[in-house]
Structures are given as C-alpha cells and as structure tokens.
Amino acid sequence: MIEEQVVLVDPQGRVQGLQEKMQAHREGALHLAFSVLLYRETDKGREFLMQQRALGKYHSGGLWTNTCCSHPRQGETMEQAGLRRLGEEMGISGIRQLEDIATFLYRAELDNQLVEHELDHVLVACASDFDIAPNADEVMAYRWWPQAELECAVESEPELFTAWFPQVLAHTL
C-alpha cells in the first residue's frame, strides 16, 4: 500500500512540501484539507447532508461532521479531491461541481494524541438527486439535518461534532 501523504503549507497556503499523513498529525504540522458539505433546499428550508464518523477512524470516531472531508493529494485540485472523497466515503457519484466558498485555519488537539492543524477549504454543492452508499470503514450513520436544528445542536451539544465542523457550518450559512 502506498503511504498517504499530506501537502504541508504555510498559513498563507504556500506549499512547503509533503509529509506522511500520520506523522503530520502526530507533529501538528500545518497541511491542506477540505470539508465538503452538500445541502438541499426543501419546502421547510435548507438541509445539510451530515455523516457520523465510523468508530474505527483514526480520530474523531463517532462524531458528527460535514458530508465528507480529507486531504488533497499532490497535484490534485480541491474540487477533484472533494469529488474523489464523496465517492470513497459516502458512495456518492454524479455531483458535477463543488464550489470552494471559504478557507480557514484551525488547530485542535484530539483525544488520541493527534493534532489537526489544517488550512481547510470549505466545498459546497446544492444537490439532492443521488444515491448514498457509505463506506462502513468511514461512516457509521448519515442524515439530512435541517439547518435550524443543526445550528441549535452545534450550539447546545458541541461535543457531538468534530472540532472543525462549527467553522465549516459558519462559513456555509
């Protein structure tokens, strides 16, 4: 199996090199990431497609988060990476385009001695006509979550969500 690498960057997003993914997370090295959030408009308002991370994930298992997230590979655009991970994590294909709407920098110390230190791109798409077949190694549950209920849950029970998700949601509203 090929070693998975992340793209190291400075705070302005300038590429600084590559590093093995787990090493970067142990050392807290700043690297590129993306968070995809699909939404749909209903007669009751906007709903977001959320996933609950599988318990076996290397961090944040069991927590709710955006539709999918990961790291771009060297030479891969954020949109290409987002579309790839929609398929790998959620079994979703047929999304034609993702819009890169925001970028934010965050650092979070996780419960397993790993550190997320990412320059995270928020990728969104309005879409509702697709099949969902999540990879059980990645996702334990998913749901369409109405915006008002989601905002309330993030505010009242932040421990149910990944460290990065509140910022992803804030950039999406």
Secondary structure, 3 states (H helix, E strand, C coil): CCCCEEEEECCCCCEEEEEEHHHHHHHCCCEEEEEEEEEEEECCEEEEEEEEECCCCCCCCCCEECCEEECCCCCCCHHHHHHHHHHHHHCCCCCCCCEEEEEEEEEEECCCCCEEEEEEEEEEEECCCCCCCCCCCCEEEEEEEEHHHHHHHHHHCHHHECCCHHHHHHHHC
